[in-house]
Amino acid sequence: MAQWEMQSGVFALGDLVTQAGGTLPDARLSWKTHGTLAPGRDNVLLYPTSYSAQHPDLEWLIGPDGVLDPTRWFIVIPDMFGNGLSSSPSNNPGWPGLVTAFDNVHAQRRLLREVFGIERLHAVYGWSMGAQQAYHWAALFPGEVERAIVNCGSARTATHNRVFLKGLMAVLEGAPEHDGRGFFPAEPAAALRAFGRIYAGWGLSQDFYRADLHRSALGAPDLDTFLRTDWEERFARRRAADLLAQLRTWEAADISRNELYGGDLERALGAIEARVLLMPGATDLYFRVADNEAELPHLRRADLRPIPSIWGHRAGNPSSNAEDARFLKDAVRHWLDEAGPLLPSRETSRHASA
């Protein structure tokens, strides 16, 4: 049984004007916290959710012996728009079409300030789309974030990543149940089945399948069972409209796509004051090590520590992979607690990947 304080709630934002120019009526942000806020409000760790994830899906790494220690940190998990708990097409018929990472982090900032009186983060930690939000926090509010941990994410969704996303979008948009506006009067069962099977070829690496880990590590009796239980059924828990909405959010992610930076990615990266830990998966097929390598020279204070794993994108969320979980825990805890003095401005460093 958990031995730390937990709270949860839903924050009413009112009508939210989005970055793309639409309006999300009666916007609501679901949240959960782990731990106790220090009197000085200086122990705050923000943990945004990832694609299709709801906060219970990501709580496995929270614990005194876990990656994120709630006896040390006040961990705030805001549910991303479109995940079915916060405002989403499935619960808000006024969904405007595109809600960006920019919109998410501005709403999260209001949550922190208006509910908890928090104006500065010790760290923001995110995996995948959560990592994109962590990057946005560091770029959009540079004076408010001390550390950013970007776990299998990038500052801008890469072109090859967008090819993957557009394929998934086409599957959902081509379903006969799709109304052409991002909504589905009935759930597209056949499209969702195809969606899950396509995702399975990207979420894990070629080396993972070559090693037969879907059977030996994850216990599936055969490939078809694995595709059904780990992928088809996983996405069938979510509404198709929500999945499509978050694909659009993912594709549009770019820390420089705003009035602050005018699309100048190098300038946006250079404006980040936080210490940044870049943790790509060595075999991730869409958030590539090369993307973070290209970002690294433009960051003032950063480390690049690829996760030496054949688990592809899942290396960054290793709920069923003890070896990668140990690597993640060691790297993150060091970064949060023992990173030492900041590196000189404009300098970067790299750790060995093993």
VOZA-845956 format. One line per field, with one value per residue (C-alpha): residue number from 1; residue in three letters; x, y, z. Coordinates in nm, 4 decimals, always signed. Example, Ala and Ser with C-alpha at 12.3 -4.5 7.8 and 13.67 -1.06 7.14 Angstrom:
<marvos>
pos	[1,2]
code	[ala,ser]
X	[+1.2300,+1.3670]
Y	[-0.4500,-0.1060]
Z	[+0.7800,+0.7140]
</marvos>
This chain:
<marvos>
pos	[1,2,3,4,5,6,7,8,9,10,11,12,13,14,15,16,17,18,19,20,21,22,23,24,25,26,27,28,29,30,31,32,33,34,35,36,37,38,39,40,41,42,43,44,45,46,47,48,49,50,51,52,53,54,55,56,57,58,59,60,61,62,63,64,65,66,67,68,69,70,71,72,73,74,75,76,77,78,79,80,81,82,83,84,85,86,87,88,89,90,91,92,93,94,95,96,97,98,99,100,101,102,103,104,105,106,107,108,109,110,111,112,113,114,115,116,117,118,119,120,121,122,123,124,125,126,127,128,129,130,131,132,133,134,135,136,137,138,139,140,141,142,143,144,145,146,147,148,149,150,151,152,153,154,155,156,157,158,159,160,161,162,163,164,165,166,167,168,169,170,171,172,173,174,175,176,177,178,179,180,181,182,183,184,185,186,187,188,189,190,191,192,193,194,195,196,197,198,199,200,201,202,203,204,205,206,207,208,209,210,211,212,213,214,215,216,217,218,219,220,221,222,223,224,225,226,227,228,229,230,231,232,233,234,235,236,237,238,239,240,241,242,243,244,245,246,247,248,249,250,251,252,253,254,255,256,257,258,259,260,261,262,263,264,265,266,267,268,269,270,271,272,273,274,275,276,277,278,279,280,281,282,283,284,285,286,287,288,289,290,291,292,293,294,295,296,297,298,299,300,301,302,303,304,305,306,307,308,309,310,311,312,313,314,315,316,317,318,319,320,321,322,323,324,325,326,327,328,329,330,331,332,333,334,335,336,337,338,339,340,341,342,343,344,345,346,347,348,349,350,351,352,353,354]
code	[met,ala,gln,trp,glu,met,gln,ser,gly,val,phe,ala,leu,gly,asp,leu,val,thr,gln,ala,gly,gly,thr,leu,pro,asp,ala,arg,leu,ser,trp,lys,thr,his,gly,thr,leu,ala,pro,gly,arg,asp,asn,val,leu,leu,tyr,pro,thr,ser,tyr,ser,ala,gln,his,pro,asp,leu,glu,trp,leu,ile,gly,pro,asp,gly,val,leu,asp,pro,thr,arg,trp,phe,ile,val,ile,pro,asp,met,phe,gly,asn,gly,leu,ser,ser,ser,pro,ser,asn,asn,pro,gly,trp,pro,gly,leu,val,thr,ala,phe,asp,asn,val,his,ala,gln,arg,arg,leu,leu,arg,glu,val,phe,gly,ile,glu,arg,leu,his,ala,val,tyr,gly,trp,ser,met,gly,ala,gln,gln,ala,tyr,his,trp,ala,ala,leu,phe,pro,gly,glu,val,glu,arg,ala,ile,val,asn,cys,gly,ser,ala,arg,thr,ala,thr,his,asn,arg,val,phe,leu,lys,gly,leu,met,ala,val,leu,glu,gly,ala,pro,glu,his,asp,gly,arg,gly,phe,phe,pro,ala,glu,pro,ala,ala,ala,leu,arg,ala,phe,gly,arg,ile,tyr,ala,gly,trp,gly,leu,ser,gln,asp,phe,tyr,arg,ala,asp,leu,his,arg,ser,ala,leu,gly,ala,pro,asp,leu,asp,thr,phe,leu,arg,thr,asp,trp,glu,glu,arg,phe,ala,arg,arg,arg,ala,ala,asp,leu,leu,ala,gln,leu,arg,thr,trp,glu,ala,ala,asp,ile,ser,arg,asn,glu,leu,tyr,gly,gly,asp,leu,glu,arg,ala,leu,gly,ala,ile,glu,ala,arg,val,leu,leu,met,pro,gly,ala,thr,asp,leu,tyr,phe,arg,val,ala,asp,asn,glu,ala,glu,leu,pro,his,leu,arg,arg,ala,asp,leu,arg,pro,ile,pro,ser,ile,trp,gly,his,arg,ala,gly,asn,pro,ser,ser,asn,ala,glu,asp,ala,arg,phe,leu,lys,asp,ala,val,arg,his,trp,leu,asp,glu,ala,gly,pro,leu,leu,pro,ser,arg,glu,thr,ser,arg,his,ala,ser,ala]
X	[+0.0000,+0.1333,+0.2947,+0.2706,+0.0006,-0.1987,-0.4567,-0.6533,-0.8946,-1.0146,-0.9167,-1.1731,-1.0012,-1.3082,-1.3189,-0.9619,-0.8465,-0.6012,-0.2739,-0.4313,-0.7043,-0.9939,-1.1683,-1.1930,-1.5156,-1.5345,-1.1803,-1.0893,-0.7550,-0.7488,-0.4580,-0.3112,-0.0327,+0.2022,+0.3913,+0.3818,+0.4477,+0.7351,+0.6686,+0.8997,+0.7288,+1.0762,+1.0325,+0.7956,+0.8366,+0.5918,+0.5210,+0.3050,+0.1375,+0.2244,+0.0292,-0.3058,-0.1857,-0.3876,-0.2134,-0.2675,-0.0782,+0.2368,+0.2367,+0.4368,+0.7671,+0.6578,+0.7725,+1.0472,+1.2548,+1.1283,+1.2439,+1.0516,+1.0504,+0.7287,+0.8832,+1.1287,+0.9332,+0.5864,+0.4973,+0.2181,+0.0754,-0.1469,-0.3454,-0.2828,-0.5770,-0.7245,-0.6512,-1.0130,-0.9733,-0.8886,-1.0955,-1.1058,-1.3220,-1.4836,-1.6104,-1.6288,-1.8250,-1.6768,-1.3256,-1.1598,-0.9562,-0.6015,-0.4851,-0.1069,+0.1654,+0.1813,-0.1831,-0.1189,+0.1739,+0.0017,-0.2962,-0.0612,+0.1055,-0.2322,-0.3053,+0.0215,-0.0221,-0.3936,-0.4390,-0.1026,+0.0654,+0.3640,+0.5678,+0.8861,+0.9665,+1.2619,+1.2165,+0.9818,+1.0055,+0.8389,+0.8448,+0.7440,+0.4729,+0.5370,+0.8975,+0.7733,+0.5788,+0.8877,+1.0821,+0.8024,+0.8081,+1.1820,+1.1577,+0.8384,+0.9082,+1.2903,+1.3086,+1.0670,+1.2301,+1.5532,+1.5817,+1.4136,+1.4349,+1.3489,+1.2989,+1.2487,+1.1336,+1.2460,+1.2055,+1.0312,+0.8532,+1.0912,+0.9795,+1.0239,+0.8239,+0.5491,+0.5429,+0.4592,+0.1896,+0.0331,+0.0024,-0.1882,-0.4052,-0.4896,-0.6069,-0.8484,-0.9591,-1.0242,-1.2574,-1.6214,-1.7202,-1.5178,-1.7396,-1.4669,-1.4351,-1.2361,-1.5339,-1.6687,-2.0432,-1.9441,-1.6054,-1.4143,-1.3241,-1.1470,-0.9494,-0.8430,-0.7230,-0.5085,-0.3961,-0.2622,-0.0798,+0.0909,+0.1962,+0.3501,+0.6029,+0.7201,+0.6980,+0.9519,+1.2694,+1.3659,+1.6216,+1.3486,+1.1546,+1.4685,+1.5465,+1.1924,+1.1357,+0.7637,+0.7539,+1.0511,+1.0200,+0.6522,+0.5104,+0.3045,+0.2554,+0.2814,+0.3033,-0.0681,-0.1553,+0.1051,-0.0316,-0.3820,-0.3162,-0.0343,-0.1441,-0.4988,-0.6525,-0.4303,-0.5628,-0.9181,-0.9383,-0.9367,-1.1846,-1.0801,-1.1530,-0.9136,-0.6417,-0.6757,-0.6721,-0.3520,-0.1859,-0.2492,-0.1054,+0.2026,+0.2603,+0.2380,+0.4856,+0.7607,+0.9059,+0.9767,+0.6311,+0.5097,+0.5430,+0.8444,+1.0700,+0.8967,+0.9929,+1.3640,+1.4422,+1.8034,+1.6989,+1.4369,+1.6903,+1.9421,+1.6911,+1.6481,+1.8074,+1.7303,+1.9717,+1.8469,+1.8922,+1.8324,+1.7569,+1.6692,+1.6276,+1.9214,+1.6822,+1.3799,+1.2370,+1.0695,+1.2370,+1.5880,+1.9213,+2.0222,+1.7448,+1.8789,+2.2370,+2.1350,+1.9723,+2.2583,+2.5024,+2.2360,+2.1501,+2.3336,+2.3487,+2.2764,+2.3737,+2.2971,+2.2531,+2.1015,+1.9288,+2.1302,+1.8380,+1.6809,+1.3296,+1.2844,+1.0575,+0.9447,+1.2934,+1.1881,+0.8812,+1.0171,+0.7339,+0.8063,+1.1801,+1.3890,+1.7240,+1.6071,+1.4159,+1.7414,+1.9211,+1.6381,+1.6260,+2.0015,+2.0189,+1.7131,+1.7913,+2.1458,+2.0155,+1.7616,+1.9800,+2.3477,+2.4100,+2.6385,+2.6973,+2.5662,+2.7969,+2.9317,+2.6940,+2.6783,+2.8776,+2.7374,+2.8574,+2.7938,+2.7991,+2.8807,+2.5702,+2.6546]
Y	[+0.0000,+0.3440,+0.5314,+0.8796,+1.1374,+1.1339,+1.3759,+1.3972,+1.6376,+1.8149,+2.1774,+2.3911,+2.6222,+2.7810,+2.8351,+2.7871,+2.9700,+2.7358,+2.8086,+2.7137,+2.9751,+2.7571,+2.7401,+2.4415,+2.5130,+2.4383,+2.2985,+2.0660,+1.9284,+1.6052,+1.5654,+1.3523,+1.4208,+1.1954,+1.3192,+1.6326,+1.9854,+2.1376,+2.4653,+2.6441,+2.4801,+2.3825,+2.0057,+1.9999,+1.7460,+1.7667,+1.4404,+1.4916,+1.1901,+1.0260,+0.9129,+0.7561,+0.7166,+0.8132,+0.8831,+0.5325,+0.3863,+0.5765,+0.5458,+0.2214,+0.4119,+0.6160,+0.4867,+0.5242,+0.2697,+0.3693,+0.6128,+0.9008,+0.9081,+1.0592,+1.0796,+1.3321,+1.5021,+1.6458,+1.4767,+1.6323,+1.4291,+1.6369,+1.4283,+1.5484,+1.6848,+1.4102,+1.1197,+1.0697,+1.2105,+1.5707,+1.7433,+1.5188,+1.4590,+1.1705,+1.3965,+1.7388,+1.7723,+2.1183,+1.9808,+2.2304,+1.9931,+2.0718,+2.1148,+2.1440,+2.0749,+2.4550,+2.4527,+2.1666,+2.3244,+2.6624,+2.4866,+2.2921,+2.6157,+2.7553,+2.4371,+2.4641,+2.8328,+2.8512,+2.5242,+2.4808,+2.8218,+2.6721,+2.9063,+2.7065,+2.3427,+2.1526,+1.9274,+1.8238,+1.4589,+1.3089,+1.0076,+1.0206,+1.2869,+1.3633,+1.4351,+1.6744,+1.8576,+1.8632,+2.0253,+2.2797,+2.3681,+2.4329,+2.6474,+2.8420,+2.9142,+2.9106,+3.0892,+2.8487,+2.5085,+2.3962,+2.0551,+1.8848,+1.5110,+1.4304,+1.0542,+0.9294,+1.2618,+1.5542,+1.9299,+1.9018,+1.6002,+1.4724,+1.4162,+1.0387,+1.0393,+1.2300,+0.9623,+0.7080,+0.9345,+1.0117,+0.6404,+0.5927,+0.8955,+0.7582,+0.4300,+0.6101,+0.8779,+0.6148,+0.4142,+0.4195,+0.5244,+0.8482,+1.1548,+1.3611,+1.5978,+1.3825,+1.2132,+0.8586,+0.7936,+0.4276,+0.2885,+0.1653,-0.1858,-0.2967,+0.0280,+0.0043,-0.3504,-0.2340,+0.0672,-0.1557,-0.3870,-0.0981,+0.0509,-0.2817,-0.2566,+0.0849,+0.0724,-0.2095,-0.2571,-0.5138,-0.6467,-0.6990,-0.9235,-1.0967,-1.1928,-1.3319,-1.1153,-1.0883,-1.4533,-1.5003,-1.1696,-1.0843,-1.4351,-1.4352,-1.7873,-1.6620,-1.3431,-1.3097,-1.3364,-1.0724,-0.8356,-0.8827,-0.8576,-0.6026,-0.3762,-0.4240,-0.4546,-0.1762,+0.0795,-0.0590,+0.0817,+0.4319,+0.6059,+0.6446,+1.0186,+1.0643,+0.8611,+1.0704,+1.3982,+1.3089,+1.1999,+1.5517,+1.6966,+1.4785,+1.5682,+1.9425,+1.9367,+2.1954,+2.4082,+2.6899,+2.6983,+3.0062,+3.3835,+3.3618,+3.1877,+3.2179,+2.8665,+2.9113,+2.5827,+2.6656,+2.9876,+2.8042,+2.5426,+2.8127,+2.9937,+2.6966,+2.7662,+2.4325,+2.1456,+1.9036,+1.5282,+1.3743,+1.0018,+0.8569,+0.4840,+0.3439,+0.1509,+0.3838,+0.3968,+0.7385,+0.9463,+0.8791,+0.9295,+1.1355,+1.3872,+1.4522,+1.4593,+1.7403,+1.9339,+1.8895,+2.1546,+2.4253,+2.3581,+2.5516,+2.2758,+1.9249,+1.5607,+1.2900,+0.9413,+0.6948,+0.3967,+0.0921,-0.1328,-0.3291,-0.2558,+0.0343,+0.3123,+0.1063,+0.1280,+0.4644,+0.3227,-0.0149,-0.1310,-0.4936,-0.4678,-0.4691,-0.3986,-0.0821,+0.0224,+0.0073,+0.2184,+0.4717,+0.4884,+0.5364,+0.8069,+1.0014,+0.9881,+1.1073,+1.3925,+1.4991,+1.4636,+1.4454,+1.6249,+1.8769,+2.2347,+2.3477,+2.3186,+2.6481,+2.8260,+2.6846,+2.3758,+2.0294,+1.6883,+1.3264,+1.0145,+0.6761,+0.4903,+0.1843]
Z	[+0.0000,-0.0913,+0.1954,+0.0523,-0.0035,-0.3276,-0.4608,-0.7835,-0.9443,-1.2551,-1.3175,-1.5022,-1.7512,-1.9072,-2.2825,-2.4043,-2.7163,-2.8868,-3.0600,-3.3954,-3.3528,-3.2431,-2.9093,-2.6774,-2.4858,-2.1157,-2.1177,-1.8331,-1.7214,-1.5203,-1.2786,-1.0024,-0.7535,-0.5584,-0.2555,-0.0422,-0.1614,+0.0364,+0.2213,-0.0209,-0.3210,-0.4423,-0.4810,-0.7790,-1.0560,-1.3474,-1.5321,-1.8454,-2.0055,-2.3392,-2.6451,-2.5501,-2.1887,-1.8856,-1.5575,-1.4089,-1.7068,-1.6109,-1.2331,-1.2320,-1.2016,-0.8978,-0.5591,-0.2972,-0.4890,-0.8320,-1.0965,-0.9354,-0.5552,-0.4089,-0.0643,-0.2053,-0.4832,-0.5275,-0.8559,-1.0608,-1.3503,-1.5816,-1.8289,-2.1821,-2.3771,-2.5930,-2.3573,-2.2519,-1.8996,-1.9789,-2.2478,-2.5545,-2.8607,-2.6708,-2.3925,-2.5585,-2.8859,-2.9334,-2.9872,-3.2279,-3.4468,-3.3327,-2.9760,-2.9559,-2.7019,-2.6673,-2.5551,-2.3135,-2.1331,-2.1003,-1.9414,-1.7124,-1.6060,-1.5046,-1.3081,-1.1167,-1.0393,-0.9667,-0.7767,-0.6031,-0.6119,-0.7966,-1.0164,-1.0688,-1.1406,-1.0053,-1.3065,-1.5812,-1.6837,-1.9867,-2.2146,-2.5834,-2.6215,-2.2550,-2.3539,-2.6228,-2.3526,-2.1292,-2.4142,-2.4631,-2.0943,-2.1049,-2.4197,-2.3489,-1.9806,-1.9605,-1.6258,-1.4580,-1.5204,-1.3555,-1.5227,-1.8166,-1.8775,-2.2376,-2.2519,-2.6099,-2.7488,-2.9611,-2.9867,-3.3236,-3.4691,-3.7369,-4.0959,-4.0737,-3.7506,-3.9327,-4.2060,-3.9354,-3.7910,-4.1273,-4.1965,-3.8720,-3.9450,-4.2876,-4.1330,-3.9013,-4.1467,-4.4146,-4.1925,-4.3099,-3.9568,-3.9790,-4.0295,-4.1987,-3.9016,-3.6607,-3.4973,-3.5231,-3.4646,-3.4162,-3.3201,-3.6291,-3.5131,-3.8307,-3.8547,-3.4914,-3.5472,-3.8402,-3.6355,-3.3570,-3.5958,-3.7745,-3.4423,-3.3344,-3.6174,-3.4998,-3.1215,-3.0939,-3.2937,-3.5543,-3.3065,-3.0454,-3.2803,-3.4079,-3.0472,-3.0121,-2.7042,-2.7686,-2.6605,-2.4270,-2.2369,-2.2727,-2.2680,-2.5858,-2.7270,-3.0846,-3.2901,-3.3665,-2.9979,-2.9161,-3.1796,-3.0454,-2.6710,-2.6629,-2.9464,-3.0745,-2.7291,-2.5904,-2.8375,-2.8291,-2.4739,-2.6218,-2.8471,-3.2099,-3.2085,-2.9158,-3.0858,-3.4012,-3.2089,-3.0275,-3.3529,-3.4807,-3.1598,-3.1963,-3.5601,-3.4871,-3.1974,-3.2418,-2.9602,-3.2079,-3.3692,-3.1831,-3.1696,-2.9372,-3.1880,-3.5254,-3.6342,-3.5570,-3.3843,-3.3084,-3.1354,-2.9315,-2.8215,-2.7352,-2.5171,-2.2839,-1.9464,-1.7843,-1.7579,-2.0230,-2.0110,-2.3530,-2.3238,-2.6636,-2.7079,-2.9033,-3.1317,-3.1225,-3.4739,-3.4598,-3.1868,-3.3105,-3.1337,-3.4374,-3.3665,-3.0159,-3.1451,-3.3809,-3.0934,-2.8476,-2.9823,-2.9544,-2.5886,-2.3189,-2.0594,-2.1736,-2.1575,-2.4114,-2.2642,-2.5106,-2.3516,-2.4658,-2.5458,-2.8303,-2.6989,-2.9406,-2.8202,-2.5228,-2.3736,-2.2350,-2.0586,-1.9420,-1.7185,-1.8130,-1.8718,-1.5540,-1.7194,-1.8939,-1.5809,-1.3817,-1.6417,-1.6400,-1.2609,-1.2249,-1.4918,-1.3782,-1.0067,-1.0717,-1.2826,-1.0223,-0.7147,-0.7936,-1.1201,-0.9527,-1.0671,-1.4000,-1.6954,-1.8345,-2.0696,-2.4226,-2.3257,-2.3730,-2.2707,-2.3560,-2.1443,-2.2844,-2.3882,-2.1800]
</marvos>
